[in-house]
Amino acid sequence: MSKPVGKSSPETEPQIPERNPTRDEIEVRAYQIYVERGGTDGQHVEDWLQAERELLGKYGNTGRMAKAAAV
């Protein structure tokens, strides 16, 4: 006798581990942002935060970003 086909449960769905961007990935993207806006100094923190946001979004960690923003 075969099992009835039903909705998949969390135990049967493949688990994809969350991946966070590395410091190097953020650094490279922040530098790209710096170059894209003409290489003007004084916005390194904003560049870093933008790079972090972009990469976290790329890796699907938006829930973690929302928690960090709420603190």
N, C-alpha and C positions, 0 to 999 in steps of 0.2 A: 504494500500500500504506500502510495507516495504522499508526501506532506502537501497540505494545501498551500497555494501561493498567496502570500499576504504582503502587507506592507513590511518594508525592511525596518528592523530595529537598529538602534545605535550600535548594538553589539555586532551586527552583521555588516554594517557599512564600513568601508575601508577608512581607517583613521589617517588623516593627513596631518602630520605635526606642523604646528605653527612655526614659521621661520622668521626671525627678526633680521633686519639688515645688519651687516657687520659695520664696525667703525670705519673700515676702509671704504666700503660701499658708500656710506654717508659722506665721507670726506671727498671722494671722487665726484659725487653728484653735487655737493656744495660748491666745489671748484668749477664744475660745468655751469652752474647757475651764475657764479661770479663772472665768468667769461661771457656768458650770454647777455648780461646786463652791462657789458662794456668794461669790466675790470675796475670799477670805481671802489675805493676803499671805504670802510666804515660800516659795512652791512654784513659782516661775517657771521654774526649770531643769527640774523634773519635768514641768511643763505643756508646755514646749518639746519635750522628748524624747518625750512621749506624742504630741504633734501630729506630730512627724517620723515616728514609728513608724506611726501611722495612715495618713498620706499616702503613705509609701513602700509600705505594704501595698496601698493603693488603686491605686498605679501599678504594682504587680507587681515591685517591686525587693527582694523579701525575700532573695534571694541576696546582694545587696550589704550588706544589714543584717547578715546572719550573718557576713560577712567582717569588718565593722567591729566587731562584738561580740567576735570572736575576738582582735582586736589588743590 
